Amino acid sequence: MTRQRTPSGASRTSRPRANRRRVLAGLGSGVAVALAGCTDVLGDDAPAYEDGTVDVDGGPRSPDETVAAEALAETEINESVTPIGDLELEDHDFVLEDDYRGSIVQGTVRNDGGDRIQLAEVRARVYGDGDQLGRYVDTVGDLEPETGWAFEVVVLESPAEIDAYDVAVLGTPS
């Protein structure tokens, strides 16, 4: 705001006028902030998640087990992977191991195609009371044609907090 003198000597306050450039800059910033963190693919390239049930009882990890599990759990997804028809999620289960791993989603992925998959990634999302609590991943490189991979996704939440999970497989072809 600026102060200006009128011809009669009185002072008045004026506000800078909004121009089209400022409005567009504000809108662009607002859209960028609104979309920040939206890393899941939508539309036709969205991964197909399969639902899973959680039927285990267990308590939280000890502090030492938590440190080990946090070092092993992967939460960063790879942006270059996409759904690939040749990758099949053969089976998956929510399991409670009685060691530092604790809650895990484990299963098998198979490359049914004739080409090597450069990178395969399994994404598991866990839910409690209808809310997503976390997303975890496991990856493998160089999945040869007609071979399988036994994955193990370490989940940091206690099984007492988790009601359900879902899982998807994505990849990068060679």
N, C-alpha and C positions, 0 to 999 in steps of 0.2 A: 504494500500500500504506500501511496505517496501523498504528501500534503501539497496542495496547490492554493495560490491566492487568486481570488476572483477580482475582477476590475474594481469592485467597491472596497477591496482591501480585506475582506473576510477570508477566512481560511476554510477549506473543505478537504475531505479525504476522498481520494479516488481509488478504485480497485482496478488492477490490470484486467483487461477484457480477455475472455477466453476466445482463443482463435482456433481454427481448425487443426493446426499443427499440434497445439497443446492437448486438444481433445483426443486426437488420434494417438498421440504418445501415451496418454493416460490409459486409453482403451487397450493398446498393445501391451503395456506393462501389466494391466489387470488380467488379461488373458494369459500371459506368460506365468504369472503367479498362480492363477487358478489351475493351470495344467501341470505345474511343477510337481514331480513325484508320480505322475501317472505313467508308469512304465509298462503296464500290461497291454498287450496287443488287443485291439478290438476289431470287430468286423469279421470278414471271411478268413483272416489270418489268425484269429483267436485260437489259442490252444483248447483242445477238448479235455476238460477235466472229468475224471470219474470219481464218483462219491465213494467214501469208505466209512466204515463204522468203527467206533472206539468202544471196546468191551474189555477194558483192563482196569484194575484197581492198583493204585500205588501212590506213594507220597513223593515229595520233592527230593531232589538230589542233595547230598551233603555239600558243604562249601568246596571241598576238594574235587568232588565229582562235577560240580558246576563249572569250575575252572577248566577241567579237561574237556567237558562237553562243549563249552563256548569256543574252545580252540578248534574243535572238530566241525562244529555246525557251520554250514555255508548259508548265507542269506542273500548274497549278491547274484542276481540273475545275469545271464549273458544275453545282451541285446541282439546278437547276430543269429541266434537260433530261431527256428520257425517250425510249425508243425510239418512233419514229413510222413507221407502215407506209408512208407516202408518200415517205420518204427512202430512196433506194437507193444503196448503195455500188457504183458501176459497175465500178471497177477500182482496184487499188492495187499499188505496187511499192516495194521497198526500194532506194534509189539512193544512190550515193556521189558527191557533187558535189566538184569539185576547187577549192572556194573555202571561205570561212569556215563555210558551212552543213554541210559534211561529210556525215554520215549523215542521210538524211531518208527519211520514208515519204511518198510522193506518190500522188495518185490523183484520182478524180472522184466526186462525189456528185451525185445528181439528185433534184430535187423532182418526183415524178410526180403529185402531187396537184393539186387545183384551188384550194388556198388557199396563201397566203404563209406561209413558215416564219419566225417571228420571229428565231430563233437556231438555227443548226445547229452541231454540235460533232463533230469526229472525234477519237477517242481511240486512240492507238497504244501498245501495251505491248511492250517488248523483253525478250528472254530470253537468258541465257547459261548453259550447263551445267544447263538445266532450271529455273533460278531467275529470277524477274522482276527485271530490273535497273533498270527505270524505266517511267514512264508519262508520255506527252506528248500535247498536244492542239493542235488548230487550230480556229478558230471563224470563222463568218461570220454577219452579220446580214442580215435581209430577203432570204431566198432565195425569189424569185418562183416561181409555179406553172410547171411544165414548163420549168424552167431547170436548168443544171448549175453546179457550183462545182468548180474545180480547187484541191484542198487540198495543203498542204505542211507536214508535221509535222517539225520539227527535233528530232533525237535527239542527246543529249549524249555517249552512250557511243561509243567507238571501234568501227568495224566488226569489228575483230579479236576483240572481246569478245562480239559478238552472234551467236547461232546461229539465232534465229527471232524473229518478231514476230507480233502479231495486231492487228486494227483493227476499230473499230465506229463507227457514226454514230448520233447522237441529236439531238433537237431540241426546240424549244418552239414550238407552233403559235401563230398569231396569234389 
